[in-house]
Amino acid sequence: MTALICALIGFLLGSLPISVWLGRLVLHADIRSYGDGNPGGTNVIRAGSRGLGLLVIFLDMLKGAIPVALGYYVFKVDGWPLAPVILAPIAGHAFSPFLGFSGGKALATTFGVWTAMTAPVGPFIMGGSALLFYKLLNAPGWAVMASLLILLVFLLLAGAALPVLGAWAGTVAILAWTHRADLRQRPALQSKSRGVSPR
């Protein structure tokens, strides 16, 4: 029952479209009309406010980290009941009922979730690998998948339990869906890295 409550709270927090609400309140704009249409902090920045965009990214991370930290560290949810607690905020952000069960790409929320599960070392590995692959690969979606592969290696080396690995697989599935347009491209190095002209 505790795990179910934590998962429901996580899904609810994850589903809060903070970027859309703050975009309307502060910028008087629908941030989904900018960039790739993703309701996330990056498009808040594109809409004209770097500070607000960074705040949104931070809040999206918190809405992933807080329910997972509460479930895992405070209420001691463990075993297979932990898997939905981990996945709920990510699923909430990606399939928000506040946005007609649509949502964002869930990157900041995913980072928050796995920060709670792997601190203090994991966040540096995730963040560092993400920056590296974003610079190396041609499509952000493939950079995300590569970063998740590095996270898997870290989890295996850390001796993560099978339910945590199951939650990792669920994370991959959700982010593969939210990045499906990118993943239709063949992965390749950035054109600058290959020394050829841009497409």
C-alpha atoms as one frame of an Amber mdcrd trajectory, in Angstrom:
protein
   0.000   0.000   0.000   2.860   2.386   0.823   4.450   1.729  -2.563   1.130
   2.346  -4.330   0.629   5.662  -2.541   4.209   6.742  -3.330   3.736   5.779
  -6.978   0.459   7.705  -7.226   2.033  10.773  -5.625   5.001  10.429  -7.981
   2.751  10.190 -11.029   0.753  13.227  -9.904   3.851  15.326  -9.250   5.447
  14.180 -12.489   2.343  15.087 -14.466   2.296  18.724 -13.321   3.036  20.755
 -16.509   5.094  23.380 -14.713   6.608  24.769 -17.903   3.201  25.303 -19.516
   1.693  26.912 -16.440   4.636  29.231 -15.742   4.916  30.053 -19.434   1.324
  31.257 -19.448   1.594  33.024 -16.104   4.930  34.782 -16.579   5.561  34.940
 -20.334   1.893  35.028 -21.436   2.758  32.431 -24.050   2.170  28.773 -24.809
   5.739  27.487 -24.728   4.642  24.478 -26.812   4.506  26.791 -29.811   8.290
  27.213 -29.648  11.060  24.896 -30.813   9.985  21.274 -31.037   6.714  21.850
 -29.193   7.974  20.011 -26.125   6.511  21.242 -22.819   9.834  21.561 -21.076
  12.348  24.036 -19.752  14.275  24.338 -23.015  11.274  25.780 -24.794  10.695
  28.206 -21.936  14.198  29.494 -22.662  13.325  29.697 -26.367  10.180  31.613
 -25.459  12.347  34.358 -24.010  13.360  33.675 -20.426  16.561  31.821 -19.626
  16.092  32.268 -15.886  12.546  30.917 -15.937  13.622  28.040 -18.145  16.362
  27.029 -15.720  13.866  27.260 -12.844  11.475  24.974 -14.737  14.247  22.440
 -15.371  15.140  22.483 -11.674  11.491  22.039 -10.630  11.056  19.198 -13.144
  14.062  17.493 -11.579  12.594  17.960  -8.097   9.245  16.463  -9.044  11.137
  13.315  -9.987  13.577  13.265  -7.096  11.239  14.024  -4.185   8.705  11.166
  -4.483  11.435   8.609  -5.213  13.552   9.791  -2.292  10.527   9.659   0.008
   9.583   6.176  -1.140  13.072   4.699  -1.063  14.781   6.444   1.840  11.921
   7.499   4.124   9.299   4.780   3.684  11.850   2.073   2.773  10.010   0.772
  -0.280  12.149  -2.011  -1.732  12.010  -4.991  -4.074   9.629  -5.014  -7.044
   7.240  -2.459  -5.448  10.095   0.052  -5.842  10.027  -0.196  -9.655   6.695
   1.640 -10.139   7.756   4.240  -7.568  10.816   4.959  -9.735   8.878   5.003
 -12.990   5.788   6.932 -11.877   7.190  10.508 -12.060   8.747   9.829 -15.471
   5.498   8.374 -16.798   3.556  11.270 -15.292   5.677  13.828 -17.116   5.569
  11.934 -20.417   1.813  11.190 -20.266   0.370  14.056 -18.246  -3.417  13.946
 -17.738  -3.254  17.748 -17.490  -2.158  17.792 -21.148  -4.517  15.150 -22.497
  -2.111  12.326 -21.598   0.547  13.932 -23.736   3.625  15.519 -22.222   7.285
  16.338 -22.429  10.368  14.287 -23.137  10.873  13.753 -19.398  14.629  14.320
 -19.371  14.833  16.583 -16.320  12.368  14.414 -14.400  14.330  11.287 -15.327
  17.522  12.934 -14.125  15.814  13.800 -10.855  14.515  10.258 -10.370  17.852
   8.585 -10.982  19.702  11.232  -8.993  17.615  10.182  -6.000  18.452   6.533
  -6.658  22.166   6.848  -7.413  23.491   9.860  -5.453  26.171  10.954  -4.866
  28.092   9.410  -7.787  25.349   8.610 -10.278  24.293  12.188 -11.111  27.828
  13.078 -12.207  28.014   9.994 -14.414  24.609  10.706 -15.955  25.253  14.398
 -16.444  28.766  13.939 -17.798  27.803  11.202 -20.237  24.781  13.182 -21.431
  26.905  16.255 -22.187  29.467  14.105 -23.982  26.944  12.294 -26.167  24.983
  15.464 -26.942  28.194  16.896 -28.398  29.156  13.706 -30.235  25.912  12.385
 -31.716  23.693  13.868 -34.401  20.324  13.366 -32.692  19.466  14.165 -29.060
  17.413  10.989 -28.792  20.437   8.818 -29.477  22.451  10.840 -26.964  19.787
  10.056 -24.368  19.876   6.347 -25.194  23.668   6.287 -24.987  23.555   8.042
 -21.612  21.062   5.500 -20.333  23.416   2.725 -21.437  26.164   4.317 -19.335
  23.709   4.472 -16.430  23.076   0.744 -16.859  26.800   0.006 -16.671  26.988
   2.055 -13.468  24.008   0.217 -11.973  25.525  -3.169 -12.804  28.875  -2.221
 -11.312  27.100  -0.927  -8.214  25.290  -4.247  -7.823  21.808  -2.869  -8.376
  18.958  -5.258  -7.601  16.808  -6.716 -10.366  13.808  -4.424  -9.635  16.028
  -1.366 -10.095  17.268  -2.791 -13.390  13.643  -3.375 -14.347  12.919   0.273
 -13.598  15.890   1.220 -15.776  14.377  -0.810 -18.636  11.050   0.953 -18.120
  12.839   4.293 -18.217  14.426   3.354 -21.535  11.030   2.391 -22.944   9.399
   5.687 -21.911  12.253   7.860 -23.187  12.439   5.875 -26.419   8.780   6.790
 -26.927   9.239  10.470 -26.080  12.273  10.643 -28.405  10.821   8.420 -31.133
  11.186  11.098 -33.838  14.939  11.366 -33.171  15.371   7.613 -33.012  14.020
   7.229 -36.543  17.294   8.777 -37.711  20.354   6.605 -38.065  22.777   7.409
 -35.219  25.910   9.158 -36.407  28.589  11.491 -35.170  27.963  15.213 -35.352
  29.020  16.614 -38.717  31.712  18.792 -37.082  33.206  15.723 -35.419  33.389
  13.986 -38.785  34.891  17.034 -40.445  32.188  17.392 -43.095  29.792  20.179
 -43.874  26.500  20.332 -41.998  23.387  18.859 -43.526
